[in-house]
Amino acid sequence: MDCRVVVEAAVPVYDVETADEAVRIAISKTGEMLNPDLNHVEIDMAHRETESGEELPPAFIAADEALVALELEMTVFNVEREEHARRIARKEIGMRLDNIPLKTLSTEVVPETVDDEQDA
């Protein structure tokens, strides 16, 4: 079974003035840390909201420093359980993102596709 795992990362960014700038720098910084080993991880800004449903920006800025919430999506292949996929994704991503906290947001089983032309 293959699983798609999404983890949230809290990426610190320094010397920024706007949330957009912080997000761009955080995505670039995270991509550099993951590549070339994990170039198949998709990086996007996180969509956060309060308990009442109000949308929050992905970056919190104070004193020209920001903490940016990013979503990292990775497909883990040939696992027996979803829990195993979560552990693998957190380990693989966490090894490359030193001192960046991670939280698993979701795990989804990828539907198997049958290639009819495989035997042809």
Buried (B, 14 or more C-beta within 10 A) or exposed (E): BBBBBBBBBBBEBEEBEEBEBBBBBBBEBBEEBBEEEBEEBEBEBBEBEEEEEEEEBBBBBEEEEBBBBBBBBBBBEEBEEBEBBBBBBBEBBBEBBEEBEBEBEBBBEEEEEEEEEEEE
